[in-house]
Amino acid sequence: MEVHRSLRLLIKLPCLQNVRHSSSGSNKPLKILTKHVGSHAVSRIFHRRYHDDIHFQYEEISIPVPWGKIAGKWYGPKHVRPIVGMHGWQDNAGTFDTLAPLLPSHLSFLSIDAPGHGLSSWLPAGTSYHSIDLVLIVRRLMDDYNWDKISIMGHSMSSINGFVFSALFPDKVDMFVGIDVLKPPIRSARHIVDGLAERLEATLKLERRLKSGSEPPAYEWDELVNRLHEGSNKSVSLESCKYLLQRNCKPSTHEPHKYYFSRDNRLKSSLFYTLHHEVTLEMARRIKSPHLFIKALQAPYYERKEYYDATLAELKNNPLFEYHEVEGSHHVHLNEPEKVAPIINSFINKYRPL
């Protein structure tokens, strides 16, 4: 039987060809989950691989939360407290698939799926998603693993949440790396009020759709890839889409060889921060940990530049703050990890050396 094209694409992923061990001293093969790769393929395929270089090995993990689980990919030994990687809105833990192998080998790296994303549980029916959910997830992680400190690497939405967490709990963060979005964007009063009304209405509409049990629209594989590419404003390259789709699609039960996006559709009506400019400035003043921010130059600023510049000026008062700019799109860390890895590794080795 011919292997379906989506299965061939997924098997070619570097993260599936070289699976990285997560627990030191164990000879037990790792089981890495590839979900729903084709209607005629087994729904779950476990790849058992060994490799001498721990950079390419990871273990799928599950962290219990009151409504279900937070899923993640743990790279490196379990006895080493990891850098916690957190993705952007409607992305998933696959956002760090290309960067994780380039990070320093003496540390572990845990890339998690936010609620409703990837393989993590959806929030219960009748509830809404809000940006600050992930701030609380970080505290839950710390409690679950009994960590006194946390190291954060966040992209986009999670760069915002890393900024907020570092301000709210400055004594709990020993290192923070933010990629492309500096802080909660400032919006006009009109934009905030109109946006809240629209999103609350959208929430009810999406709830009705979920209640009906109808399957989301399904697409041929190439169209699914193109929709993700176009939906990101071409920020995620066509080649990089597979890393996110590995945790974000399922085969249609009605149309053979078609797939649908498997994240929670309610994410589209997520509520975001509506903070005053003075609040973000106060947050910037409270961040005391080593803090690296990398701006992708082909990405927008997502707010009026004056707000960005004022916050950046406050952050520069922290002697442990570093600022870098790189050529690339909003997803430069995924598309071209070699552009950010040297900057990030220099920062990591300075503040969490071997």
Disulfide bonds with the S-S distance in Angstrom:
none
